[in-house]
């Protein structure tokens, strides 16, 4: 039914030998690969030099790294040395590629040019190069680079005799102090950002708050990048501590700031995280109509390359399936995924394990709600892989619970009973046996052991009182609660979720 590729249970390990070069080549974008080939060709003076390009193309063509295949080639004689040379050649290539496309690198090059011109006494030309670079540095808010240029400017003023003008000297130092303050201000905001990141990673942080005066929402912000970083940081912080109204406010402010600079950017990558963050801020506030508007707007932005296309497609699938699940439009969700996922899965090197795992988790929920249990089993089997446990372990533990629910619905009593015992042991040994898992495993075990009519009322009451500790985008807690209610009331799972979503969202429901 679905063309999204599922990982094998046992993936082959790379053949003996370091795969650093292989991973470096696979990490290059198509544009960077094209640049390297031109770069390598430019520095090729013999057939021996061309061998490095041949080696690059051989490794590029491999799906998994295998040195045994490489050494069979006639031009390979000292593979470790050839690999090392090729790696250095690629590093030089990407350094030059970045220098042609990165603002900071361009400014550093300009600073070096100014320094070289000053050494040679070419003050007039140095001043022209300096003024152009300084204008760009201020426009891009590259304060350290701007500060270096302003200091050079003061030196050039002295060389030309302008230091005799007190106002000129005064203005130069005032500009220095201003740049110092802006960079210091940005550093403070970055420190807060890092504090919030570490706070979110702390398993005990849900019961605490960060004590930082900058979280008051009234911080002094001296630059556009300080504002952008600050609003983004606050949106993540308030989302994590579940103050969703504040999360929405700051996520919206952050997106607006990014969109203000729209004309200075090309491609969708600079907006991707801002749109995704705002989508889930809307989602947490049950602003489902606004969620759909965010998705539509994101998909209109021009893509720059294949990597952007792949990532946007994956994020589009995550957000759209999330919206179908949250609003209870699960029948439409099934039609959507059947249409959208009957396509080539794309370049897997460009997609993170976390993204594909989240898509699969959403597909399980949509298929489960539509009673497509066989498709569910295939997807759950993929989620119960070592890769999922390593990189997205929350989805792994969700899959353990969903696997039991699927077998329960299929009437596989013995399998479900065995999975309950195994899952309970796994949850406990990994400190994941929370109220949700305890309640669901207990009620399922009782129902499987009893021949009487199912009674879910007690489980619903217990689960409603239990804290929802799932901090992922759609709560399995909510899904399980809706499943219990559908069993109790004799309604379909999509209808149960839809009724509650309409009631909670009111005028913000996505019609």
N, C-alpha and C positions, 0 to 999 in steps of 0.2 A: 504493500500500500504506500509506503513512504520511501523516498529515495535518499533521505539523509543517511549517510553512511554510519554504521555502528562499528565500534572497535572490536577487534578479535579478543578472545579471552586470553590467548597466549601470543603476544607479539614477539617476533624474532629479535634477538639482541644484535647490535652491530657486530660485524666481523672484527677480529682482533686489529687493534690500531686505533689511534685517536680519531674521533669524528668531529673535532673542533672546526676543521676547514669545511667539512660537509655542512655543519650547522650554520657557519658564517655565510656560505653561499646561499643556503635556503632562506636565510634571513633577509637577503637583498631583495629590494623591490624590482619589478621588471625594468623600470627606468635606470636603477643603479646597475643592474646587470648589463644593460645596453651601454651605459657609460663606461663600465669596466672593459667591455670588449673593444670599444674604440680606443680607450686608454692603453690597453695591452697591445693593440695593433700599432699604435703610434710609437711604442718603444720596442717594437720587434725589428731586429736587423738581420735575423738569420732563422733558419728552420728550427734551430734549437730554442730560440725565443718563442716561436709559434707553438712549441710543445706545451708551454704553460697554459696557453689558451685552449689547447686540446684537452688538457687535464681538467681545466675549469669546466668545459662542456660535458666531459664524461661524468664528473661528480654531480653537476647540475641535473643530469638526466636520471640519476639514481633516486629511487624512492626511499630506500633504506641503504645506509652506507655499507659498502662491501669492498674491502681492499683487495680481496682475492681476484675480483674482476679487473681491477685497475692494473695489477702487476702483470697481467697477461698481454697488455698492450706493448708493442715493440719499442715505442719511444720511452717507456718507463724503465729506467735503469737504477736510479737511487731515489725511490719514492719518498722517504722521509725528507730528504734534502729538497726535492722538487715541490713537495707539499709546503714546506716552510717558505720557499721562495715565492710560491704562488700566493700564500697567505699574506706575506709582506706586500706583494704587488697589489692585492685587493685592498689592504689597509691604506696604502698610498692613494689608490683610486677613490675610495669613499671619503678620504680626507679632502681631496680636491673637489669631489662632488659636493660635499658639505660647504666648502669654502665658496662655492659658486651659488649656493642657495640659502645659506644661513646668515641672518643679519648680523649676529654677534661676531661671526668669523670675518665677515666683510668689514666690519668696523675695526676689528683688531688688525686686519691687513692695512686699512687706511692709517691707523695709528703708527704702524711700522713704516709706512711710506712717509708720513710727516716727520718721524724721527730721522729717517735716512736723508730727507731733504734738508733738515736743519743741520745735520752733521756736515753737509756739503755747502752750507751757506746759501741755499736756495730758499730764502725766507718768503719771498712773494708767492712762489709756487706752493710752498708749504702751507701758507695762509689760505690759499684757495682750496687745497685738498682738505685742510682742517675744517673750514667753514661748511663745506658740503657734508663731511662726515658728521660734524657736530649737529647739523640740522636733522640728519637721519637718526642719530643717537637719541636726541630729545623727542623726536616724533615716535620712536619705538620704545621710549622709556628705558633705554639701556644706560642706567645711571653711572655704573663704574666706568664704562667706556667714555661717556660724556665728560666725566670728571677728569680723566686723563687728557682729553682734548682741551678742556678749559685751562688746565695747567700749562699745556704747551702754548695755548693762546696767550697766557700771561708772559711766557718767555719771549714769544714773538713780539709782543707789545714793547717789552723792554729793549729788544734788539732794534726796533724801529724808532725808539725814543718816545713812544706813547706813554711810558710809565711816568713821564713828567706830568701827565694829566691825572690829577688826583681822582677825578670822577671815574675815569677808565679803570684805574686800579681798584677803586672801591667796588665798582660793578662786578669786576672779575671775581673778587673775593666773596661778594654776596651770592654770586651764581654758584661758587664752590660750596658755600654753606648750605644753600638750598638743595643741591644735589646730594650732599652728605645726609641731610635730614630725610630726603625722599628715599634714599637707599636704606637708611636705618629704619624708617617706617615700614618699608616693604619687608625687611628682615624680621621685624616684630610680627608682622602678619604671617609670614612663612613659618615662624616658630610656633604660632598658634595652630597653623594648619598641621604641622608635624605632631603637635600635642594631641590634636583631635584624632589623627590617624592612629597613634599609639593607644589612645583611649579606646577606640573602637576595637582594637586587636586584643585588648585586655579582657579575658573571660569574666572578670569580676566587675567590670565597669558599669554594668546595667544598674547596679545599686548605688552608684556614686555620681558625682557631678564634677566637672572641671572647675577649679577655682581660678579664673583668669578674668581680669577686669575688661579685657577686650570682648568678652562674650556678652557684655551689656547691650551691644548693638549700637553704641554711640562712639565707636572708635574713631580717632582721627585718621583719615585716609588721604594721603598726599599725592596719589597717582592713580591712574586708571587701572594699572595692574594690581595695585594694592586693594582697590575696591573689588575687582573681579575675584581675586583670591580670597578676600575676606567674606564676601557673600556666599561663595561656593563652600568655604569652610563651615560657615554657620548653618547652611542648608543641610550639610552632612551631619553636623553635630545634633541639630534639633530633630532630624529624621531618626537618628540612632536612639535618642532618649524619648522618642515618640511624642514630641510636641509638634504635631503635624502642621498646624496652622502657621507656625513660625518657619517650619521647613519650606512650606509653599511660598511664603513671602520672600525668603532669601533666595530660593531657587529661581523664582521669577525675576528678581532683581539681577541675579547673576546672568541669566540668559539674555536679558535686555541689554546688559553691558556688552556681552559678546556680540550681539547683533548690531550694536552701534558701530562696531569696527568691521562690519561685514565687507565693506569695499576694500579693506586692506588685506583680506584673506582670499585665498583660492582653495576650493575643495571643501569637503564636508567634515574632514577629520577634526578641524579646530572647533567645530560646533557639536560634534557627536556626544561627548560626555555631558555637555550642558543641556542638550535636549533630553537625553536619557534621564538625567537627574531631575529635570523639571517634570518629565512624564510621571515618574514614581512619586514625586511630591503631590502632583494632581491625583494620582491613584490613591495615595494614602489618605487624601482628603475627600475621596469618593467623587471627584470632579471628572467623571468618566467621559463626558462630552469633550471637555478640554483635553483629555488624554488623546482622543482620536484626532483632534485638531493639531496637537503637537506632532503626532506621527506623520500626518499629511504634510505639514510644513517641513519636517526633516527630509522627507523623500523628494522634496522639490529642489533641494540644494544640489548644485552641480558636483559630480564626482571628479576627482583628479586622476585616479589610477585604479588598477585592479584591486589593490589592497583595500582602498576605501570602499569600493563596491562590495567586496566580500563582507567586510565588517558591518557596513550599513544593512546589508541584506539580513545578516544574523541578528542584529539589534532590532530590525523591523519585525522579524519573526518573534523575537522574545516579547516585544511590547504588544504586538497585535494579539498574540495568543494569550498574553496576560490579561488583556482587556476583555477578550471573549470569556475567559474563566471568571474574572471578577464580576462581570455584569450578568453572568448566567446565560449568555448567548452561546451555549455550547454546541447546539445543533449547527449554527452558522460557523462556529469555530471548526467543526469537523469538515464542512465543505471547504473552508478556507485552507486548511492544512493539506487536504487531499489535492487541491489545485496547486498550491504554492510549492509543495514538497515533491511533486512529481517532476523534479528538475535535477539537473546535475548538481552534486553537492559542492562543487567548486574546489578551489585550491585549499586543501586542508592545512597547509603550512601557514595560511593567512588567518586562520580561525583559532581562537583560544579554546582549550579544553573546557574552560568554565562556560563559555558562550554556548557551545554545542550541548553541554550537559544541561544547561538551563532550558534550552529548547526542548530536549528530550523529556525533561521533567514535565514541561507544560503539555507536551503531546500525550503523555501518560494520563494526565488529568482530563484532557479533552476526550480521549478515547474511552477512558473509564466511565465518564459521565454519559457517553453515548453507547455504553455496553459493548464496546469493541475490545473485548477482553484478550483475544489472541494477539492483537496488535500491541496491547498493553504489555503482555508478557515479553515480547521481543524487545521493547524499549526498556523495560525494567531490567532485563538481563544485561543490556548494555550499560545501564546506570550502576549495576552491581559489579563493576569492574575495579581492579586495583587503581586504575587511572583516576576514576571518580573519587575513590577514597582518599587518594593522595592530594588532588587539586581542588575538589569540591565536595568535601566530606559531608556537609549538611545535606546535599542532594543524595548522597549514598545512603544515609540513615533514613531519609524520606522514602527512598526506594524499598528499603527493607519492610517498612510498614505498608506501603502500597502493594507490594508483592503478596502479602498476606490477604489484603482486602480483595485482590483480584482472584486468588484461589478460593476465597470464601464465596465470592459471587459465582464462580464456576462450579461450585459444589464439590470441590476437591477437599473433602473433609480431612483425610489423613495427611495430605500434604500441608494443609493450612495449620493443623495441630503441630506438626513437626516444625514448621517455620516459626510458629509462636514461641516454642521452647528455645529454638536457636536464636531468634531475634532478641528475646529477653536477655539471654546470656550475653549477646553482643552489645546491646544497649548498656547493660550494667558494667561490663568490663571496660567500656569506653566512656563512662560517665555521661551517657546520653539517655538514661532512663528517667525522663521527666514525666510530669503529670499526664501529658498527652499520650505518651507511649504506654504508661501504666494503665490508664483508663481504657484505651483502645484494645490492648492485648487482653486485658481482663474480660471485657465485654464479649470479645470475639471467642475467647476460650469457653466462656459460659454458654454462648449460643451454639457453639459446635458440640458441646457436651450434652446439651438439652434437646429433647425431642418436642418440647412444648413450643408454643408460639413465641417468637422473639419479643423481648421487652427491652426497649432502648431508652425508656424515660429516665431511669436512674443515671445512665451513662451521659445523657444529654445534660442533666442537672449538674453532674460533677464536672463535665468538660466546660460548661458555661462559666463556672466559678473559677476554673483553673487559669492561671496566667498563660498568655500566649507568648512563649519565649522564642518563637521562630522569627528571626529578623530578616528573612528572605522576602522577596517581593510579594508573593502570594502565600498566605499562611496555610500550611497543611492542617493546622489547628482548625481554621475556618472551614476547610474542605471536609474534614472528618466530622465536624459538628453538623454541617449541612447533610452529609451522608446519613448520619444517625437520625436526623429530623425527617429526611425523606422516607426512611424505613418506618419510623413511628407513625407518620401521617399518610403513608401510602401514596406519596407524590413522587414525581421523577426528580432526580438530582438537579438537572438544569432548571426546572421550575422552582425548586426550593431555593437555589442560589439567586435566581432572577427576582423572585418576590422580595427577598431580603435586600438585595442590591437596590431595587427601585425605591423601597421604603427609606433606606439609609441615604441614598443620593438625592432624592427629591428632584428638583429642577435640573440638577447636574447629571442626571442619568443619560446615558448614550442611547438615543432612540434610533 
